[in-house]
Amino acid sequence: MLHEVIAMEHKEHLRVLNYQPGPLEGTDMSRKIAHDGMSDSESQKNFDAMKYISVNDSARMLVKILQEDSYKSGASIDYFDNL
């Protein structure tokens, strides 16, 4: 919602995109959870089953979205969205 409001308030001067990069492999957070585990077993199962994305793949997706320039200002786009 914040991004939508910013887009509406500044529509004459800028475009806004909220990009959600997906669960990235090799981050400090993913390494910490993999090493230490989680206190909630259900959350741990979800974490273990998660499909990780390389930082490069997520960055390429963002560049593609920006180059195509077809998103609505204020949009929220997830890596896994079917574009």
C-alpha positions as a Markdown table, in Angstrom:
| # | Residue | x | y | z |
|---|---|---|---|---|
| 1 | Met | 0.0 | 0.0 | 0.0 |
| 2 | Leu | 2.8 | 2.4 | 0.8 |
| 3 | His | 4.2 | 2.1 | -2.7 |
| 4 | Glu | 0.8 | 2.7 | -4.2 |
| 5 | Val | 0.4 | 5.9 | -2.2 |
| 6 | Ile | 3.9 | 7.1 | -3.2 |
| 7 | Ala | 3.1 | 6.4 | -6.8 |
| 8 | Met | -0.2 | 8.3 | -6.6 |
| 9 | Glu | 1.3 | 11.3 | -4.8 |
| 10 | His | 4.3 | 11.6 | -7.2 |
| 11 | Lys | 2.9 | 10.3 | -10.5 |
| 12 | Glu | 4.2 | 13.3 | -12.4 |
| 13 | His | 7.8 | 12.8 | -11.3 |
| 14 | Leu | 8.5 | 9.1 | -10.7 |
| 15 | Arg | 7.5 | 5.5 | -11.1 |
| 16 | Val | 7.5 | 3.1 | -8.2 |
| 17 | Leu | 8.0 | -0.6 | -8.1 |
| 18 | Asn | 8.0 | -2.9 | -5.1 |
| 19 | Tyr | 10.1 | -5.9 | -6.2 |
| 20 | Gln | 10.1 | -9.0 | -4.1 |
| 21 | Pro | 13.2 | -11.0 | -5.0 |
| 22 | Gly | 12.1 | -14.3 | -3.6 |
| 23 | Pro | 14.1 | -16.5 | -1.2 |
| 24 | Leu | 17.7 | -15.9 | -2.1 |
| 25 | Glu | 20.4 | -18.5 | -1.6 |
| 26 | Gly | 23.6 | -17.7 | 0.1 |
| 27 | Thr | 22.3 | -14.9 | 2.3 |
| 28 | Asp | 23.3 | -14.5 | 5.9 |
| 29 | Met | 19.8 | -15.3 | 7.0 |
| 30 | Ser | 19.5 | -18.5 | 5.0 |
| 31 | Arg | 22.9 | -19.7 | 6.2 |
| 32 | Lys | 22.0 | -18.9 | 9.8 |
| 33 | Ile | 18.7 | -20.8 | 9.7 |
| 34 | Ala | 20.2 | -23.7 | 7.9 |
| 35 | His | 23.0 | -23.9 | 10.5 |
| 36 | Asp | 21.0 | -23.1 | 13.7 |
| 37 | Gly | 17.5 | -24.3 | 12.7 |
| 38 | Met | 14.3 | -22.8 | 13.9 |
| 39 | Ser | 12.4 | -23.2 | 17.1 |
| 40 | Asp | 9.1 | -23.9 | 15.4 |
| 41 | Ser | 9.2 | -27.3 | 13.6 |
| 42 | Glu | 6.5 | -26.3 | 11.1 |
| 43 | Ser | 8.5 | -23.3 | 10.1 |
| 44 | Gln | 11.6 | -25.4 | 9.8 |
| 45 | Lys | 9.8 | -27.8 | 7.5 |
| 46 | Asn | 8.7 | -24.9 | 5.3 |
| 47 | Phe | 12.2 | -23.5 | 5.3 |
| 48 | Asp | 13.7 | -26.8 | 4.3 |
| 49 | Ala | 11.2 | -27.3 | 1.4 |
| 50 | Met | 11.8 | -23.8 | 0.1 |
| 51 | Lys | 13.1 | -23.4 | -3.5 |
| 52 | Tyr | 16.0 | -20.9 | -3.4 |
| 53 | Ile | 16.9 | -18.5 | -6.1 |
| 54 | Ser | 20.3 | -17.3 | -7.0 |
| 55 | Val | 21.0 | -13.6 | -6.5 |
| 56 | Asn | 21.9 | -13.4 | -10.2 |
| 57 | Asp | 18.7 | -15.0 | -11.4 |
| 58 | Ser | 16.6 | -12.6 | -9.2 |
| 59 | Ala | 18.6 | -9.6 | -10.4 |
| 60 | Arg | 18.1 | -10.7 | -14.1 |
| 61 | Met | 14.4 | -10.8 | -13.5 |
| 62 | Leu | 14.4 | -7.3 | -12.0 |
| 63 | Val | 16.4 | -6.0 | -15.0 |
| 64 | Lys | 13.9 | -7.7 | -17.4 |
| 65 | Ile | 10.9 | -6.1 | -15.6 |
| 66 | Leu | 12.5 | -2.7 | -15.7 |
| 67 | Gln | 13.6 | -3.0 | -19.4 |
| 68 | Glu | 10.1 | -4.1 | -20.5 |
| 69 | Asp | 8.7 | -1.1 | -18.6 |
| 70 | Ser | 5.2 | -2.5 | -18.6 |
| 71 | Tyr | 4.4 | -2.5 | -14.9 |
| 72 | Lys | 2.0 | -0.1 | -13.3 |
| 73 | Ser | 3.6 | 2.5 | -11.0 |
| 74 | Gly | 3.0 | 1.4 | -7.5 |
| 75 | Ala | 2.9 | -2.3 | -8.4 |
| 76 | Ser | 4.2 | -5.1 | -6.3 |
| 77 | Ile | 5.9 | -7.8 | -8.3 |
| 78 | Asp | 7.2 | -11.0 | -6.9 |
| 79 | Tyr | 9.9 | -13.1 | -8.5 |
| 80 | Phe | 7.4 | -16.0 | -8.8 |
| 81 | Asp | 4.7 | -13.9 | -10.4 |
| 82 | Asn | 3.7 | -15.0 | -13.9 |
| 83 | Leu | 4.5 | -12.0 | -16.0 |
